[in-house]
């Protein structure tokens, strides 16, 4: 069950529809219920995943290629990054050590 559905179920059981609530009272009720449901479920905020070696490689070489060839589209630059990565791996060379730009 999602946190929203649990919140609504508990809210239905807590609020008396015959009574008039002020905005502050409703806010406190909703906040209390939310904190109770959230803490009982122990929802965890997903942490950001560590970048892979390929992500780091692309981040470095994308900017270099974009400066060298500003007229190329993003897709073509990404394709070139992929070719560079694959070529280095096929030749058993560390992609971070190889100089791709010397002719």
MODELLER restraints for C-alpha pairs under 7 A, 6 or more apart:
rsr = mdl.restraints
at = mdl.atoms
rsr.add(forms.Gaussian(group=physical.xy_distance, feature=features.Distance(at['CA:3:A'], at['CA:37:A']), mean=6.82, stdev=0.5))
rsr.add(forms.Gaussian(group=physical.xy_distance, feature=features.Distance(at['CA:3:A'], at['CA:38:A']), mean=6.87, stdev=0.5))
rsr.add(forms.Gaussian(group=physical.xy_distance, feature=features.Distance(at['CA:6:A'], at['CA:37:A']), mean=6.98, stdev=0.5))
rsr.add(forms.Gaussian(group=physical.xy_distance, feature=features.Distance(at['CA:7:A'], at['CA:33:A']), mean=6.54, stdev=0.5))
rsr.add(forms.Gaussian(group=physical.xy_distance, feature=features.Distance(at['CA:7:A'], at['CA:34:A']), mean=6.13, stdev=0.5))
rsr.add(forms.Gaussian(group=physical.xy_distance, feature=features.Distance(at['CA:7:A'], at['CA:37:A']), mean=6.67, stdev=0.5))
rsr.add(forms.Gaussian(group=physical.xy_distance, feature=features.Distance(at['CA:10:A'], at['CA:33:A']), mean=6.99, stdev=0.5))
rsr.add(forms.Gaussian(group=physical.xy_distance, feature=features.Distance(at['CA:58:A'], at['CA:81:A']), mean=6.13, stdev=0.5))
rsr.add(forms.Gaussian(group=physical.xy_distance, feature=features.Distance(at['CA:61:A'], at['CA:81:A']), mean=6.82, stdev=0.5))
rsr.add(forms.Gaussian(group=physical.xy_distance, feature=features.Distance(at['CA:62:A'], at['CA:77:A']), mean=6.58, stdev=0.5))
rsr.add(forms.Gaussian(group=physical.xy_distance, feature=features.Distance(at['CA:62:A'], at['CA:81:A']), mean=6.86, stdev=0.5))
rsr.add(forms.Gaussian(group=physical.xy_distance, feature=features.Distance(at['CA:65:A'], at['CA:77:A']), mean=6.66, stdev=0.5))
rsr.add(forms.Gaussian(group=physical.xy_distance, feature=features.Distance(at['CA:85:A'], at['CA:95:A']), mean=6.17, stdev=0.5))
rsr.add(forms.Gaussian(group=physical.xy_distance, feature=features.Distance(at['CA:88:A'], at['CA:94:A']), mean=6.47, stdev=0.5))
rsr.add(forms.Gaussian(group=physical.xy_distance, feature=features.Distance(at['CA:88:A'], at['CA:95:A']), mean=5.33, stdev=0.5))
